[in-house]
Amino acid sequence: MNNGQFKVAVVQTDPHFPPSKKDSIQKAIKIIEEAGAKGARIIVFPETFIPAYPNWAIEAKPPLNWYEKSKRLVEESIFVPGSETESLCEAAKSSGAIICIGINERDREQINSIYNSIIFIDDNGKILGTHRKLTPVYREKVFWKSGKPKDLNCVFKTNYGVIGGLICAEHLNPLLKSAMFIQQEQIHVACYPGWSLLPRDIMQSSIRQYAIESQCYVLASSQYIRDKPENSDDVEANWDFYGGSAIIDPIGNYLAGPSYEKDEILYANIDLSKILERKIWIDMAGKDGRWDVIPYLLDRSNELELL
């Protein structure tokens, strides 16, 4: 494991529209090559970058238009592993960087269903695993299946630290965060769509709070979409995706960003030894966690003992 300093990159850009796994993957590979050439050893992409976030949500009209776009989203989603992930693995290996990228993942057993996932690929081009969003929220439930508890087993030991990740509103769920903390995460990937319906302050507060609570680095990547593409017929779609990407240290300070209203790659140098400095003071995954209290909180028969 590399305990020294190294550079990380967070991508803030838009996927291809209309949704295309081929075109979004090609764009991702070009970005990986660029960031890798600049020395980034971890490169993070936004939520559902492949093929896209369903920005037409449930407003598309007429109804037939909504069905057509939802059908295309499933058709352009990818299997893990699959032919599409092979090209991403090759890009990771050639760049010598760990790649964490949001995808629409197609279910092999229920092929008409998809997950909102993050795929983790190491610097040797090996797929480490995925995290499937456990809690699609609001209108997202129309599109994505809920992940299972086992999908929280998404913290991986790599050559550049112990890396895990959650998606968007999962950062507001104390139970999910605790499940990540206890796995000794050092670098946390936070994938967001950057949608204007999510207030900017909520996103920034949640990712900074995550860094403070976990005593780890947070690499938050969000989409930026401002203008409707000329080749899109999504009249009713939301084209206001503001970004908000940032890199945060274990004390909650910004190392890069937050970035709004522009297409860019954010870079920062991180030092894993800073995590130990923070955890000596407070370690919620260790001496200060008090995980032994949880069974008492869940067992109502111990109510009097708690009092």
N, C-alpha and C positions, 0 to 999 in steps of 0.2 A: 504494500500500500504506500502511496506517495504522501508523506506528511509535510512536504515542503510547500512552497508557494507555486501557484500556477494560475493561468488566465482562464476565465470563463466568459461565455457569451450568451446573451439573451436576445432572441429575435423578435422584432416587432414589425410585422408586415401582414399582408393579406394573402389568402390562398387564391387559387384560380377560380374565376367565375365565367360561365356557369360551372358548377362543381365538376371537377375532373381529377381523378386520382393520378392519372399519368402526368398532367400538367403541374399539379401541385407538388408531386414528388420531384419532378424535374427542377422546379423552383427551389425546393428544399435542398437538393443536391448542390446546386450552384451556391447557395448560401453556406452550406457546410464546407465547401471547397474554399470559399472566401474567408470564413471565420477560422477554419483550420490553418490556412496559410498565414493568418495573423497571430497564430499561437494559441488559440482557444482549445482547451483540453476537455471542456464540457460545453455543449451547445444545446440550448433549450428553445423549443418552438411552442407556439400558442395552442390552446385548446382546439381540438378537431381541425387542425390545419389541413389534414387529408381526409376527404377532399375539400370540406368547408364546414362552417357552422351554418345550420339552417336558419338563415336570417329572414326568410319569409315567414317563419314561425307558423302562426295559424291565421294570418290575415290575407293570404293570397286569394285572389278572386279572378274568375269565378271558381267554384269548388273544384272543377276539373283541373284547374291550374295547380291547386294545392296538391292534388293526388299525383300529378305528373312530376312535380318537383320532389315530393317525398319519395316517389318511386326511384327517381334518379339518385337521390342521396344514398339509398340502400345499394343500388347497382354500382355506385362508385366507391362504396366502402371497401375495406381491404381485409383479407384474412391474415392472421398471425399464427405461424409463419406463412409466407406465400411468395409468389413471384415478385410482388411489389416490394415486400420487405427486403428481398435479396439486394436490390439496388441501393437501398438505404444502408444495409450492412456493409456493402462494398465501399460506400462513401465514408462511413465511419472508420473503416479500417484504413483506407487510403489517406484520410486526414489525421489519423491518430487521435481521434476525439470521441468522447462518449456523446451519444445523441439521445435526447429525450424529446419526443415529438407527439403532439396530440393527434389522434386519429379517430375516425369512425370505424370501429372494428366489427366485421361481420361474424355472426355466430355460425360456427361450422355445423352444429346440430340443428339449429333453427335458422336456416339461411335467410329467412325473410325478416330477421331481427338484427339489430345492431346495438353496440355499446359505445359509449363515450369513453375513450381509453387514452392512456399514455403508454407508448412503447419505449422501453429502455434498451439501448444497444451499446455495448462496450466498445472500447477503442481497438479491439481486435476483430470487430465486426460480428460479434456474437450477440444474439438476442438474450438479454437477461430475464425479461419477463414483461408483463403489462400490469397496469392498474386500471381497473374498470370502475367508472364513477358509480359509487353506491347509491347516490341520492340525486338523480336528475330532478331538477326543481321546476315548478310552475309549468309552463308550456313545453318544457323539455321532455316531460313524461310522455308526450305524444310520439316522440321519435325514438327514445332510447330505453333499452331494458336497464333495470337496476343491477348493479354488480352484487356479488355475494361477499359475505364476511372474509372468505379466503382471499379476495382481491386486495385486502389490506396487507397481504404478505408481499409487499412491493418495495422493500428496502434491500438494496443490493450492495455487497462489498465489491469495490472496483479498485483499479490502480490509482484512482484519484478520489478516494474517500468513500464513505458509506452514503449512498444516494437513494432517495425515495421521492414520492410525489403524490399530490392530491390535485383535484380539479375544482376551480371556482368556488361555489358555495360550500363545498366540503370543508373549507377553511373556517367555516362558522360552526362546525359540529365538534364539540369538545371530545366526544367519544372517539371519533375518527382521528383527531389530532393526537390523543393519548396513545392510540394504537401505533402511531408512527413514532412517537417519542420513545416508547419502550424498546423499539428496535434499534436504538442507538444511532439514529440518523445524524449525519454530519452536514449534508448538503440536501436541501429540500427544493424540489421542483414544483412550482405553482403555475398551473396553466389556466389562462382566462380567455374569454372571447373579446373582452373590452367593450361589451355592449353598453350603449348609453342608458339602458334600463337599470344597470347596476351603478349606483352613485359612486363617484371616484373615491370619496373618503372612506367608503366601506371597504373597497378593495385594498387601499393603502393601509388602513388600520389593521385589517386582518392579516396581511402578510408581514407587517412589522411586529404585530403581536405574536405571530407564529415564531419569528426569529427570537424574540425575547423569551417566550415560554420554553422553546426547545433548545435554546442556546446553540443554534446552528445557522449556517448561511441559507438564505432564501434566494432562489433564482426564479423570478416571476416574469412570465412571458405572456403577452396579450396581443390580440390582433389589432391592426389599425386599418380601417376601411373608411374612406371619406366620400369618394365619388362612385356613382353607379357606373359599372363598365358599359361601354357602348354596345356590347353584344348580349346584354342582359335584358330580359323582358320582365324582370321582377319589379313591377311598378309599385306594388304594395310592400315590398321588402324594406327592412331597416338598413340604411347604408351609413349609419352614424356609429362607427366603432372607434372609440377615442384612444385606445392603447392603455397606457398606465404601467408599462413594463418597468422593472427595477431589479437591482441586485442589492441585497441587504446583509449586513454583517450580524454576528450573534448577539450584538447589543441592541439591534434595531436601527442602526444608522444606515443611511443610503451610501453605497459605494458607487452606484450609477443610477440615474433616473431619480424620480419617476419621469418617464417620457410620455408626452401627449402630442397628439395631432401630427405625427410624422412617422415616416417609414425609416427604420434604422436598426442597426445591431448595436446593443450596449455591451461594453467590455469592462471587466474589472479583474484585478489580481486578488486572489484570496489566499489565506494562510491558515491551514487547519490547526496549527498550534494555538491560534487565538481561541479556538473552541474550549480547549482545556483551561485556559485562563478564565474563561467565563464560567465553566462548570465547577471550578474550585470555589467560586462564590455561591452558585446555586446550580443544582443538577437535577432537573425534574425527571430525568430518565435513570437516576441513580439514588444517591443518598437522601435527596429531598422529595422523592416521588410519592412515597407512602402508598404504594400499590396494594398493600395489605388491607387498606381501609375499604376497598371496593366491595369485597364480599359482604361486609357488614352493611354497606349502603343498599345492596341489592336484596339482602335477606331481612324482611320485615319482622321476623321473629326476634331479631336483635334490637328492636326499637328501644326498649327500656334501657338496654345496655349502652346504647348510643347516647341516651340522655344522661 
